[in-house]
Amino acid sequence: MKKGLKIVTIGGGSSYTPELVEGFIKRHHELPIKELWLVDIEEGKEKLEIVGAMAQRMVKAAGIECEVYLTLDRQKALKDADFVTTQLRVGHMEARIKDEMIPMKYGLIGQETNGAGGMLKAFRTIPVILEIVEEMKLFCPKAWLINFTNPAGMVTEAVLRYGMWEKVIGLCNVPIVAIKNESALLEKKESDLFFKFAGINHLHWHKIYQHDGQNITRQAINKLYGPDAKPEKIVANIKNMRFLHEQLTQLEMLPCPYHRYYYMTDAMIQEEIEEAQGEGTRGQVVKRLEESLFELYKDPNLDHKPVELEKRGGAYYSDAACEIINSIYNNKGTQMVVSTRNQGAISDLPAESAIEITSVITAHGAEPIHFGSFPPAQRGLLQLMKSMEELTIEAAVTGDYGTALQAFISNPLVQSGDSAKALLDELLDAHREYLPQFNR
C-alpha cells in the first residue's frame, strides 16, 4: 500500500494557491496527500498567512485527512517531500512592472516572458530555482520538481543543464486553454481529438487530428482566423490581434498567442504603449486584481476557490500541476503538453535542450511524443529563439555581462547595438537587488 504523500509548494503565498488546493482535493481519492507545505519568504509572510488560512478552510470543508503547514523555512518543508511545485516571483509584481515599463522607453516590447523583460525574469529566477534544486538534493533526493514559474521553458532547461536534476517537468497553461477553446470551436469533445504540440515555451505550434487520423488543422485555422472568424481571447495578458490567415494557411499549423509578438511586433508594441498610458501595464492591472483577490481570501467564511481568480490569468496552471503529479504517482500515462528534455523528439533542436511538446506522463516522468523536423518558416524562428534561451540561461548562471549582451542582441524583440546595451544596463541597474551574480 502506498504511503501518504508530502507535497511542498514554494511560493505558497501566491494568489494561484487556492486552485492548486482545489485540484488536490478533487483528486484525493487517487492522491493520498497527508501533508501540504506552503512555503514563502519573509516579504511574502502576510500573503502566505492569508492564503494559507484559506487553504486550511478548503481542506477542512472537503473533509479530507490532510494537514496544511505554513512556513518560511524552506529546508524544513523540503525534508522527505515527494513532490515540489514552484510558483515563485523573484522581485514580486514590482519587478514585473519594471520589466514592462523600461523596454517601452526604447520602443520595444515590455512583457514578462518575451523580449528583454522575459530575459530579466530569467536572470532573477534561475539562480533561485537552482538553489532550491541543491536543497532538494540534500533533503528530498527522490522528489519530483513540477515548475510553473516563468519563464517555464528556460527554468526547466536550467534545472536539467546546470542543476543536473532529471526529475523535473515544466508547465504552461497556454496549450491547455487552446485545447479547450479549439475543441469547443470545432464542436468536438477534447477526448475525440489529438492535439500535437511542439516548440519551446511560449513559442510552440500545433496540429489537430481526429481519431480516424484526419488532419483538421486547416479547418481550425479557418474557423479561428478566416475572413468571417471572430477569434476568442485565449490568454488574458495578450491583445487578441488577428493573425494573417494566409500566413497560417502556409504554416499549416496553429501558433500560440505569444507568436503575435514576433509576427506583428509593431502593432503589439503600439498596443502595449496605449494600454500603459490607459489602465496600466498588465503587471499593474494584475497587481490591482491580486489586491482584490487577497481581500476576498481574508473572508473567514470563504472555503472554496472564488470565480474571480479566473480573471487573474493563468487559468488551469495549478490544476494541470495536480494532474501531472497524479499521473506520475499512479503511472497513468496521461497525455499533456509540458516542458521536458528533447531527447530527439524535435530533430531541429539539441537533444539535451528543453522543449514544450505533447508528452505521455508516467511514473518515470514525461516521455515526449516524436515530432520530427519543422518546415523553414517555423524552424528558423525556433532555432533562433532556442539559441537566445541558451545564452540567457548561461548569463543567469554565470552573471557574465558579455553573454547577457549577446543574448539581448540575439533576441528579435530586442534591437542590436548600442540600444541593446543601454537597455541591458538600465534593466540590470533597476533589478540590482535581485541580481547578485551580475553585481560581482
C-alpha positions as CSV (number, residue, x, y, z in Angstrom):
1,M,0.0,0.0,0.0
2,K,1.3,3.4,-1.0
3,K,2.1,5.8,1.8
4,G,0.6,9.2,2.2
5,L,2.2,12.0,0.1
6,K,4.0,15.1,1.2
7,I,3.8,18.0,-1.3
8,V,5.7,21.3,-1.0
9,T,4.6,24.4,-2.8
10,I,7.3,27.1,-2.9
11,G,5.7,30.5,-3.5
12,G,2.8,29.2,-1.4
13,G,1.5,32.8,-0.8
14,S,0.6,33.1,-4.5
15,S,-2.9,34.0,-5.4
16,Y,-2.9,30.8,-7.5
17,T,-2.7,28.5,-4.4
18,P,-6.5,28.1,-4.0
19,E,-6.7,26.5,-7.4
20,L,-3.8,24.2,-6.5
21,V,-5.6,23.1,-3.3
22,E,-8.8,22.6,-5.2
23,G,-7.0,20.4,-7.7
24,F,-5.6,18.2,-4.9
25,I,-8.9,18.0,-3.1
26,K,-10.8,16.7,-6.2
27,R,-8.1,14.1,-6.8
28,H,-7.8,13.0,-3.2
29,H,-9.3,9.6,-4.0
30,E,-6.3,9.0,-6.2
31,L,-3.7,11.2,-4.5
32,P,-3.5,10.4,-0.7
33,I,-1.8,13.7,0.3
34,K,-1.2,13.8,4.0
35,E,0.9,16.9,4.2
36,L,0.8,20.1,2.1
37,W,3.5,22.6,2.9
38,L,3.1,26.2,1.7
39,V,6.5,28.0,1.7
40,D,7.3,31.6,1.2
41,I,9.8,34.3,2.1
42,E,9.7,36.9,4.8
43,E,8.4,39.6,2.4
44,G,5.5,37.3,1.5
45,K,4.6,36.3,5.0
46,E,1.3,38.2,5.2
47,K,0.0,36.8,1.9
48,L,1.1,33.3,2.9
49,E,-0.9,33.6,6.2
50,I,-4.0,34.8,4.3
51,V,-3.9,32.2,1.5
52,G,-2.7,29.5,3.9
53,A,-5.6,30.0,6.2
54,M,-8.0,29.8,3.3
55,A,-6.3,26.6,2.1
56,Q,-6.8,25.1,5.6
57,R,-10.5,26.1,5.4
58,M,-10.8,24.4,2.0
59,V,-9.3,21.2,3.2
60,K,-11.5,21.2,6.3
61,A,-14.6,21.8,4.2
62,A,-13.7,19.0,1.9
63,G,-13.4,16.6,4.9
64,I,-10.2,15.1,3.8
65,E,-7.3,14.0,6.0
66,C,-4.6,16.4,5.0
67,E,-2.6,18.8,7.1
68,V,-1.7,22.2,5.6
69,Y,1.5,23.7,7.0
70,L,2.7,27.3,6.6
71,T,6.4,28.1,6.9
72,L,9.2,30.5,5.9
73,D,11.8,27.6,6.4
74,R,12.2,26.1,3.0
75,Q,14.6,23.4,4.1
76,K,12.3,22.2,6.9
77,A,9.5,22.0,4.4
78,L,11.5,20.1,1.8
79,K,12.6,17.3,4.1
80,D,11.3,13.9,2.8
81,A,9.0,15.6,0.2
82,D,7.6,13.5,-2.6
83,F,6.7,16.4,-5.0
84,V,7.8,20.0,-5.0
85,T,6.0,22.7,-7.0
86,T,7.4,26.1,-7.7
87,Q,5.3,29.2,-8.4
88,L,7.5,32.0,-7.2
89,R,8.1,35.5,-8.5
90,V,11.5,37.0,-7.6
91,G,11.1,40.7,-7.0
92,H,7.4,40.5,-6.7
93,M,5.0,42.3,-9.0
94,E,7.1,45.5,-8.8
95,A,9.8,43.7,-10.8
96,R,7.4,42.6,-13.4
97,I,6.2,46.2,-13.9
98,K,9.8,47.4,-14.4
99,D,10.3,44.6,-17.0
100,E,7.3,46.0,-18.8
101,M,7.9,49.7,-18.5
102,I,11.6,50.0,-19.1
103,P,11.7,48.3,-22.6
104,M,8.8,50.5,-23.7
105,K,11.0,53.6,-23.2
106,Y,13.2,52.2,-26.0
107,G,10.1,51.5,-28.2
108,L,10.4,47.7,-27.5
109,I,8.1,45.0,-26.3
110,G,7.6,45.1,-22.5
111,Q,6.4,41.7,-21.4
112,E,7.1,39.3,-18.6
113,T,8.2,36.3,-20.6
114,N,9.1,37.8,-24.0
115,G,11.8,40.2,-25.1
116,A,14.0,42.0,-22.6
117,G,11.6,41.7,-19.7
118,G,11.4,37.9,-20.1
119,M,15.2,37.7,-20.1
120,L,15.5,39.7,-16.9
121,K,12.9,37.5,-15.3
122,A,15.1,34.5,-16.2
123,F,18.2,36.3,-14.7
124,R,16.4,36.8,-11.4
125,T,14.6,33.4,-11.3
126,I,17.1,30.8,-12.4
127,P,19.6,31.2,-9.6
128,V,16.8,30.8,-7.0
129,I,15.4,27.7,-8.7
130,L,18.9,26.2,-8.8
131,E,19.3,26.9,-5.0
132,I,16.1,25.0,-4.5
133,V,17.4,22.1,-6.6
134,E,20.6,21.9,-4.4
135,E,18.4,21.8,-1.3
136,M,16.3,19.1,-2.8
137,K,19.4,17.0,-3.4
138,L,20.0,17.2,0.3
139,F,16.5,16.9,1.8
140,C,14.3,15.1,-0.7
141,P,16.6,13.5,-3.4
142,K,13.8,11.3,-4.7
143,A,11.2,14.1,-5.2
144,W,9.9,15.4,-8.5
145,L,10.1,19.2,-9.3
146,I,7.0,20.5,-11.0
147,N,7.7,24.0,-12.1
148,F,5.2,26.6,-13.4
149,T,7.4,29.6,-12.5
150,N,8.0,31.7,-15.7
151,P,9.9,31.6,-18.0
152,A,9.0,28.0,-17.6
153,G,11.0,26.6,-20.5
154,M,14.2,28.3,-19.6
155,V,13.8,27.4,-15.9
156,T,13.3,23.7,-16.9
157,E,16.4,23.8,-19.1
158,A,18.5,25.4,-16.4
159,V,17.4,22.7,-13.9
160,L,18.4,20.0,-16.5
161,R,21.6,21.5,-17.8
162,Y,23.0,23.3,-14.7
163,G,21.1,21.8,-11.8
164,M,21.8,18.2,-13.2
165,W,18.3,17.3,-11.9
166,E,16.4,14.9,-14.2
167,K,13.2,14.7,-12.3
168,V,11.7,18.0,-13.5
169,I,8.7,18.9,-15.6
170,G,7.8,22.4,-16.7
171,L,4.2,23.5,-17.1
172,C,2.3,26.3,-19.0
173,N,-1.4,26.9,-19.2
174,V,-1.4,28.2,-22.8
175,P,-1.7,24.7,-24.5
176,I,-4.4,23.7,-22.1
177,V,-6.6,26.8,-22.8
178,A,-6.0,26.3,-26.6
179,I,-7.2,22.7,-26.4
180,K,-10.3,23.7,-24.5
181,N,-11.2,26.6,-26.8
182,E,-10.5,24.9,-30.1
183,S,-12.4,21.8,-29.2
184,A,-15.4,23.9,-28.4
185,L,-14.9,25.9,-31.6
186,L,-14.8,22.7,-33.6
187,E,-17.8,21.4,-31.7
188,K,-15.9,18.3,-30.6
189,K,-15.1,16.7,-27.3
190,E,-11.5,17.1,-26.2
191,S,-11.2,13.4,-25.8
192,D,-12.2,12.9,-29.5
193,L,-9.2,15.0,-30.8
194,F,-5.5,14.7,-30.7
195,F,-3.5,17.9,-30.3
196,K,0.1,17.6,-31.4
197,F,2.2,20.5,-29.9
198,A,5.9,21.1,-30.5
199,G,8.3,24.0,-29.9
200,I,9.5,25.8,-26.8
201,N,7.6,27.5,-24.0
202,H,5.6,30.4,-25.4
203,L,6.8,29.6,-28.9
204,H,5.1,26.4,-30.0
205,W,2.8,25.4,-32.9
206,H,0.3,22.6,-33.0
207,K,-1.8,20.5,-35.3
208,I,-5.2,18.9,-34.6
209,Y,-6.2,15.4,-35.7
210,Q,-9.4,13.4,-35.4
211,H,-9.2,9.9,-34.0
212,D,-9.6,8.5,-37.5
213,G,-6.3,10.2,-38.4
214,Q,-7.8,13.1,-40.4
215,N,-5.8,16.3,-40.0
216,I,-8.3,19.1,-39.3
217,T,-5.8,21.9,-38.6
218,R,-6.9,23.8,-41.7
219,Q,-10.5,23.7,-40.5
220,A,-9.5,25.2,-37.2
221,I,-7.4,27.9,-38.9
222,N,-10.3,28.9,-41.0
223,K,-12.7,29.0,-38.0
224,L,-10.3,31.0,-35.9
225,Y,-8.7,33.3,-38.4
226,G,-10.7,33.1,-41.7
227,P,-12.4,36.2,-43.2
228,D,-15.6,35.7,-41.2
229,A,-14.0,34.4,-38.0
230,K,-14.3,36.0,-34.6
231,P,-11.3,34.7,-32.6
232,E,-11.7,34.1,-28.9
233,K,-9.2,35.5,-26.5
234,I,-7.0,32.7,-25.2
235,V,-4.5,34.4,-22.9
236,A,-5.6,37.2,-20.6
237,N,-2.4,39.2,-21.0
238,I,-2.2,39.3,-24.8
239,K,-4.2,41.5,-27.1
240,N,-6.3,39.4,-29.4
241,M,-5.0,40.7,-32.7
242,R,-5.9,38.6,-35.8
243,F,-3.2,36.5,-37.2
244,L,-2.8,36.7,-41.0
245,H,-5.0,34.0,-42.5
246,E,-2.7,33.5,-45.5
247,Q,0.4,33.1,-43.3
248,L,-1.2,30.4,-41.1
249,T,-2.5,28.6,-44.1
250,Q,1.1,28.4,-45.4
251,L,2.3,27.3,-41.9
252,E,-0.4,24.6,-41.8
253,M,-0.1,24.8,-38.0
254,L,-1.7,26.9,-35.3
255,P,0.7,29.3,-33.5
256,C,0.4,30.1,-29.8
257,P,-0.9,33.6,-28.7
258,Y,2.7,34.7,-27.9
259,H,3.6,34.5,-31.6
260,R,1.9,37.8,-32.0
261,Y,5.0,39.4,-30.5
262,Y,7.0,38.0,-33.4
263,Y,4.5,38.0,-36.3
264,M,3.1,41.5,-35.6
265,T,5.6,43.3,-33.5
266,D,4.9,46.9,-34.4
267,A,1.2,46.6,-33.7
268,M,1.8,44.8,-30.4
269,I,4.3,47.5,-29.2
270,Q,1.8,50.2,-30.0
271,E,-0.9,48.4,-28.2
272,E,1.3,48.0,-25.1
273,I,2.1,51.6,-25.1
274,E,-1.5,52.7,-25.3
275,E,-2.5,50.3,-22.5
276,A,0.3,51.5,-20.3
277,Q,-1.0,55.1,-20.8
278,G,-4.5,54.0,-20.0
279,E,-5.3,51.3,-17.5
280,G,-1.7,50.5,-17.0
281,T,0.7,47.6,-18.0
282,R,-0.5,44.1,-17.5
283,G,1.6,43.9,-14.3
284,Q,-0.2,47.0,-12.9
285,V,-3.6,45.5,-13.8
286,V,-2.7,42.2,-12.2
287,K,-1.4,43.9,-9.0
288,R,-4.8,45.5,-8.6
289,L,-6.5,42.2,-9.3
290,E,-4.3,40.4,-6.7
291,E,-5.1,43.1,-4.1
292,S,-8.8,42.5,-4.6
293,L,-8.3,38.7,-4.5
294,F,-6.5,38.8,-1.2
295,E,-9.3,40.9,0.3
296,L,-11.6,38.0,-0.7
297,Y,-9.3,35.4,0.7
298,K,-9.4,37.2,4.1
299,D,-13.1,36.3,4.5
300,P,-13.2,33.6,7.2
301,N,-16.2,32.0,5.6
302,L,-14.6,31.6,2.2
303,D,-13.7,27.9,1.9
304,H,-13.6,27.4,-1.9
305,K,-11.8,28.9,-4.9
306,P,-13.6,32.2,-5.9
307,V,-14.6,32.7,-9.6
308,E,-12.7,36.0,-9.5
309,L,-9.4,34.0,-9.6
310,E,-10.1,33.3,-13.3
311,K,-9.6,36.9,-14.2
312,R,-6.0,36.7,-12.9
313,G,-4.8,34.9,-16.0
314,G,-3.0,31.6,-15.8
315,A,-6.2,29.6,-15.6
316,Y,-5.7,25.8,-15.3
317,Y,-2.0,26.1,-14.3
318,S,-2.5,24.7,-10.9
319,D,-5.0,22.1,-11.8
320,A,-2.6,20.8,-14.5
321,A,0.2,20.6,-12.0
322,C,-2.1,18.4,-9.8
323,E,-2.8,16.1,-12.8
324,I,1.0,15.8,-13.6
325,I,1.6,14.7,-10.0
326,N,-1.4,12.3,-10.3
327,S,-0.2,10.8,-13.5
328,I,3.4,10.3,-12.1
329,Y,2.2,8.8,-8.8
330,N,-0.3,6.5,-10.4
331,N,1.6,5.8,-13.6
332,K,-1.5,6.9,-15.6
333,G,0.1,7.7,-19.0
334,T,-1.9,10.9,-19.3
335,Q,-1.1,13.0,-22.5
336,M,-0.1,16.6,-21.6
337,V,1.8,19.4,-23.1
338,V,4.9,20.0,-20.9
339,S,8.4,21.3,-20.9
340,T,10.9,18.4,-20.8
341,R,14.2,17.2,-22.3
342,N,14.0,17.0,-26.1
343,Q,15.7,13.5,-26.5
344,G,15.4,13.9,-30.3
345,A,11.7,14.5,-30.4
346,I,12.3,17.7,-32.3
347,S,15.2,17.0,-34.7
348,D,15.8,20.7,-35.3
349,L,17.0,21.3,-31.7
350,P,19.7,19.8,-29.5
351,A,18.7,16.6,-27.8
352,E,19.7,17.9,-24.3
353,S,17.6,21.1,-24.6
354,A,14.2,21.6,-23.0
355,I,11.2,21.8,-25.4
356,E,7.5,22.2,-24.9
357,I,5.8,19.2,-26.5
358,T,2.9,16.8,-26.2
359,S,4.1,14.0,-23.9
360,V,2.9,10.9,-22.1
361,I,3.3,11.3,-18.3
362,T,4.1,8.1,-16.4
363,A,5.9,7.1,-13.3
364,H,9.3,7.8,-14.9
365,G,8.2,11.3,-16.0
366,A,7.4,12.9,-19.3
367,E,8.0,10.9,-22.5
368,P,7.9,13.4,-25.4
369,I,5.9,12.2,-28.5
370,H,8.2,12.3,-31.5
371,F,7.6,15.3,-33.8
372,G,10.5,15.4,-36.3
373,S,11.5,18.5,-38.2
374,F,9.7,21.8,-38.8
375,P,9.3,23.5,-42.2
376,P,11.5,26.5,-42.8
377,A,9.2,29.2,-41.5
378,Q,8.9,27.6,-38.1
379,R,12.4,26.2,-37.9
380,G,14.2,29.4,-38.4
381,L,12.4,31.3,-35.6
382,L,12.5,28.3,-33.3
383,Q,16.3,27.8,-33.6
384,L,17.0,31.5,-33.2
385,M,14.9,31.6,-30.0
386,K,16.5,28.4,-28.6
387,S,20.0,29.9,-29.1
388,M,18.7,33.0,-27.3
389,E,17.4,30.9,-24.4
390,E,20.7,29.1,-24.1
391,L,22.6,32.4,-23.9
392,T,20.1,33.8,-21.4
393,I,20.4,30.7,-19.1
394,E,24.2,30.8,-19.3
395,A,24.1,34.5,-18.4
396,A,21.7,33.9,-15.5
397,V,24.0,31.2,-14.0
398,T,27.4,32.9,-14.6
399,G,26.5,36.6,-14.4
400,D,28.7,37.2,-17.4
401,Y,27.9,40.6,-18.9
402,G,29.1,39.7,-22.4
403,T,26.9,36.7,-22.5
404,A,23.9,38.7,-21.3
405,L,24.5,41.3,-24.0
406,Q,24.9,38.6,-26.7
407,A,21.5,37.1,-25.5
408,F,19.9,40.6,-25.9
409,I,21.3,41.1,-29.4
410,S,20.1,37.6,-30.4
411,N,16.5,38.3,-29.4
412,P,14.4,39.5,-32.3
413,L,12.4,41.6,-29.9
414,V,15.5,43.5,-28.7
415,Q,17.3,45.8,-31.1
416,S,21.0,45.2,-31.7
417,G,23.9,47.5,-31.0
418,D,24.0,50.5,-28.6
419,S,20.3,50.4,-27.8
420,A,20.5,46.8,-26.6
421,K,23.5,47.6,-24.4
422,A,21.7,50.7,-23.0
423,L,18.6,48.7,-22.3
424,L,20.5,45.9,-20.6
425,D,22.4,48.3,-18.4
426,E,19.2,50.1,-17.3
427,L,17.5,46.8,-16.5
428,L,20.4,45.4,-14.6
429,D,20.6,48.5,-12.6
430,A,16.8,48.5,-11.9
431,H,16.9,44.9,-10.6
432,R,20.3,45.1,-8.9
433,E,18.9,43.9,-5.6
434,Y,17.9,40.5,-7.2
435,L,20.9,40.0,-9.4
436,P,23.9,39.3,-7.2
437,Q,25.6,37.2,-9.9
438,F,25.9,40.4,-12.1
439,N,26.9,42.6,-9.2
440,R,30.2,40.8,-8.9
